[in-house]
């Protein structure tokens, strides 16, 4: 008589239980790492885009604005428009970046008037007399980009 080959229901249940235990121990640290990775990536992108805005203002010798919203920011050519929305219509937009899921700009602690940062044609933040901060947070972590009146940016 031939021996039956294959898995029994009991062997399959034991294998699935072992996989469930492994997933339960590995998944929480992975999710914590993923949240931190998304925040670090968003901060790195924002610092690069702020530098790009500064360089663009110098290159074009004009005002370049960065409009901050809770889940995105837009870099555009400032034309004196008083529309402070994040909708990028009717503007010469250089960058419109949506932040990753779970990451947002803390507008309550943002220290820019009208949630807008301006760079003049010399690459200096316009109408800025003191250090300003851009807080970026997720559910568990937070980082802050600090911009001084000379346009120097650092991460805290």
C-alpha positions as CSV (number, residue, x, y, z in Angstrom):
1,X,0.0,0.0,0.0
2,X,1.2,3.6,-0.8
3,X,1.9,6.1,1.9
4,X,-0.3,9.2,1.5
5,X,1.8,12.3,0.9
6,X,0.7,15.8,1.9
7,X,-0.1,17.9,5.0
8,X,-2.7,17.0,7.6
9,X,-5.0,19.7,8.9
10,X,-3.1,19.5,12.3
11,X,0.2,20.2,10.6
12,X,-1.2,23.1,8.7
13,X,-2.8,24.6,11.9
14,X,0.6,24.3,13.8
15,X,2.4,25.9,10.9
16,X,-0.1,28.8,10.8
17,X,0.1,29.3,14.5
18,X,3.9,29.5,14.4
19,X,3.7,32.1,11.6
20,X,1.2,34.1,13.6
21,X,3.5,34.2,16.6
22,X,6.4,35.3,14.4
23,X,4.3,38.0,12.8
24,X,3.1,39.2,16.1
25,X,6.6,39.7,17.4
26,X,8.1,41.2,14.2
27,X,5.3,43.5,13.0
28,X,5.2,46.2,15.8
29,X,8.9,47.1,15.6
30,X,8.6,47.1,11.8
31,X,5.6,49.5,11.9
32,X,7.5,51.8,14.4
33,X,10.5,51.8,12.1
34,X,8.2,52.6,9.1
35,X,6.7,55.6,10.8
36,X,10.1,57.0,11.7
37,X,11.4,56.3,8.1
38,X,8.4,58.2,6.6
39,X,9.0,61.1,8.9
40,X,12.8,61.3,8.2
41,X,12.1,61.1,4.4
42,X,9.5,63.9,4.6
43,X,11.9,66.1,6.5
44,X,14.7,65.4,4.1
45,X,12.5,66.2,1.1
46,X,11.3,69.4,2.7
47,X,14.8,70.6,3.5
48,X,15.8,69.9,-0.1
49,X,12.8,71.7,-1.4
50,X,13.4,74.7,0.8
51,X,17.0,74.9,-0.5
52,X,15.6,74.6,-4.0
53,X,13.2,77.5,-3.4
54,X,16.1,79.6,-2.1
55,X,18.3,78.9,-5.1
56,X,15.4,79.5,-7.5
57,X,14.7,82.9,-5.9
58,X,18.4,83.8,-6.4
59,X,18.5,82.5,-10.0
60,X,15.4,84.2,-11.1
61,X,15.9,87.3,-8.9
62,X,12.3,87.2,-7.7
63,X,10.2,86.2,-4.8
64,X,9.6,82.4,-4.3
65,X,7.0,81.3,-1.7
66,X,6.5,78.1,0.2
67,X,2.9,77.6,1.3
68,X,2.5,75.1,4.1
69,X,-0.7,73.0,4.7
70,X,-1.3,70.2,7.0
71,X,-0.6,67.3,4.6
72,X,1.4,69.1,1.8
73,X,3.4,72.1,0.8
74,X,3.7,74.0,-2.4
75,X,6.7,76.0,-3.8
76,X,5.8,78.6,-6.3
77,X,6.7,82.0,-7.8
78,X,5.2,84.7,-5.6
79,X,3.2,87.2,-7.7
80,X,1.6,89.2,-4.9
81,X,-1.5,86.9,-4.8
82,X,-3.3,87.0,-1.4
83,X,-4.8,83.5,-2.0
84,X,-3.2,81.5,0.8
85,X,-4.8,78.2,-0.1
86,X,-2.7,75.1,-0.9
87,X,-4.5,74.5,-4.2
88,X,-1.9,75.2,-6.8
89,X,-4.1,76.8,-9.5
90,X,-3.1,79.9,-11.4
91,X,0.5,79.9,-10.0
92,X,3.9,79.2,-11.5
93,X,4.4,76.1,-9.3
94,X,7.9,74.6,-8.9
95,X,7.0,71.8,-6.5
96,X,3.7,70.6,-5.0
97,X,4.6,67.8,-2.6
98,X,2.1,65.7,-0.6
99,X,3.5,64.3,2.7
100,X,3.6,60.5,3.3
101,X,0.7,58.9,5.1
102,X,0.6,59.7,8.8
103,X,3.1,62.6,8.5
104,X,1.8,66.2,8.8
105,X,3.0,69.8,9.4
106,X,1.9,71.0,12.8
107,X,0.2,74.3,11.7
108,X,-0.6,75.2,15.3
109,X,3.1,75.6,16.1
110,X,4.2,76.9,12.7
111,X,5.7,80.3,13.2
112,X,5.2,81.8,9.7
113,X,2.6,84.4,9.0
114,X,-0.2,82.9,6.8
115,X,1.7,79.6,6.8
116,X,3.8,81.0,4.1
117,X,7.6,81.4,3.8
118,X,9.1,83.8,1.3
119,X,12.6,84.0,-0.2
120,X,13.6,87.2,-1.9
121,X,15.9,87.6,-4.9
122,X,19.0,87.4,-2.7
123,X,17.9,84.1,-1.2
124,X,17.1,85.5,2.2
125,X,13.8,84.8,4.0
126,X,11.7,87.9,3.4
127,X,10.4,89.9,6.4
128,X,12.0,87.6,8.9
129,X,13.7,89.1,11.9
130,X,14.0,86.0,14.2
131,X,14.4,82.3,13.9
132,X,11.3,80.4,12.6
133,X,10.4,76.8,13.0
134,X,8.6,74.2,10.8
135,X,7.4,71.3,13.0
136,X,6.7,68.0,11.2
137,X,5.2,65.2,13.2
138,X,3.6,61.8,13.0
139,X,1.8,59.7,15.6
140,X,4.8,59.1,17.8
141,X,7.7,61.3,16.6
142,X,8.4,64.9,15.7
143,X,11.2,66.8,14.1
144,X,11.6,70.6,13.6
145,X,13.3,72.5,10.8
146,X,14.6,75.8,12.0
147,X,15.3,78.6,9.6
148,X,17.2,81.7,10.7
149,X,17.0,85.2,9.2
150,X,19.9,84.5,6.8
151,X,18.2,81.4,5.3
152,X,20.3,78.8,7.1
153,X,18.3,75.7,7.9
154,X,19.0,73.1,10.5
155,X,17.2,70.0,11.7
156,X,16.3,69.5,15.3
